[in-house]
Amino acid sequence: MTSSPQNPQAENGEMASLLLGAGFALASLIILPAVAQRIGLGSSLTIALRGALMRAATRV
């Protein structure tokens, strides 16, 4: 079984994209609601911010 050579720069780019997307998901699901509750943002604004973060995560 032979393995084909892969481009290490492409792998690094994919890993960076994966980590950035995971960071956006973590921020939108855990960090954003906690911060919003702490500073007193309304739920509709929190949901809008969460949606914006998730859209940003899918564009990465």
N, C-alpha and C positions, 0 to 999 in steps of 0.2 A: 504494500500500500504506500503510495507516494503522496506527499502533501505538496500542494501548489504554493509557490511563494506569494505572500500577501504584502500589500503596501502598508508599512507601519504607520505612515502619516494618515492614511485613511482610517486605520483602526483607532488612532488617537483622536481623530475628529469624531468618530462614532461614539467613543467613550465620553468625550466632552459633551456631546449632544445628549447622551443618555443621562449623564449626571446633572446637566442643566435642567432637563425636563423633569427629572425626579425632584430636584430642588424646588422648581415651580409648583409641582404637585404637593410637596410637603408644605410649602408656604401657604398654598390656597386651602388646604384641608385642615391644618393644625395651627400654624402661626398666625395667619390672618384673622381667624375668628377670635383667638385669644387676645390679640392686640385690639381688635375692634371692640370687644367687650370691655377691655381695660379703659379705653379712651371714650367709650360711650357712643360708638357709631350705631346707627339703626341697622336692622337686619336687612333691609332692602339694599342699602349701600354696601353692606358686607357681601351680599350675594352678587352684586354687580362687580365688585372688586375680585371676588373669587372667579367669576366667569372670565374676566379680563386676564387673570393669571393663567387659567387653564387654556385659553386661546393662545397665549404667549408660549405655553409649554408645547402645544401641538405644532407651532411654527418652527421650533428649534430643529 
